[in-house]
Amino acid sequence: MKKLDLTGLVLAVILLPVMNAAALDIISASPAKTEKGKKSDFVFSGSVTVRGIAFEKGAVVMPVTENKGREYTDIKLLSKGLYAKLEACFSKDKCAAGGPFLMPKLAVSEVKKLKSPKRVANVSLAFDGDLVVIFGVIKKASGEIWAAYPDNFEVQNDELKALIEKKVAEGFSNPPAENKKTGAAPAPKKTAK
């Protein structure tokens, strides 16, 4: 019986760091007090910066992009784990992590085609399954496609920038299966009697 417990413990010790390795890490943040609570720019693994994350009324509030009088939520939290890390940083008023940081894994989570001739689509990329960022797909007259970043998001790492451009282009060209039309006929319209 003890041998089985020891084997389970050894497996847990070996696998736990591997399982947690894919989580987006906070490298630095220095929250400052505001009228509504606290606010900070957060630097995550891969030299990803999200500016203007706030802590108001006991909750983490992600920044929004304003354009022509409308607000867009281009950066969203996907995991409770990252939410808890952000909350802990706000409670400590400073946050810095140590250790080697892995490049985040990117996955296309959604593609939404648009009617604009320039911004032809929005592609949502998930960073390690913790954070989703919506990038605009800009199509130049030459047909070249590039990614437009949200106002509150920046990447310093050139390798990650190239990967984002590649994933956005791939996502636009080959949307995930749940985004593709099934070919089913549209639902009939209700008519007034």
C-alpha positions, 0 to 999 in steps of 0.5 A: 500500500505504501509503495502505491502512495509513494509512486503517486507522490512521485508522479505528482511531483514530476507532473505538477510543474509540467501541467502548470508550465503552460499557464501565463505568468505575471512578470511584473506589475505595480498597481497604483491607487485611482479614484475607483480602486487600483490600476496597473500595466501587467507584463506577462510571459513572452513580454506581453503587456496589457495596459490599464487592468483595474481592480474596482469594487473587489473585482478585476476589470479588463481594459476596453478599446474606445472607437467612435463612441463605442467600447469594445472588449478586446482582451478577456480573461479565460481562466480563474487561475489568471484572475486569482494571480491578478487579484493577488497582485492588486492586494500586494500592491506589487507583483514580480515573478521569478524563474524562466518564462516560457513563450505562451502557446497561441490558439485561434479560438474564434474568427468573425468576418466583418463587412469592412473592406479594410478590417475584414475580420476579427481573430481571437487568439488564446494565450495559454488558455488564460487570456484571449485577445481579439486582433483585427485582420487588416487587408491591404490593397495588395491583398497582404494581411496583417494583425491590428493590435488592441490599444491596450496590448503590446508585445516586445518579443519579435518571435512572438509578434511573428507568431501572432501575425502567422496565427491571425493569418492562418485563423482568417484563412482557415477558421476553426471548425465551429466558425465554418458554415455548415451548409444548412439552409437558413431558418424560415422567416416568420410571416405575419398572418 
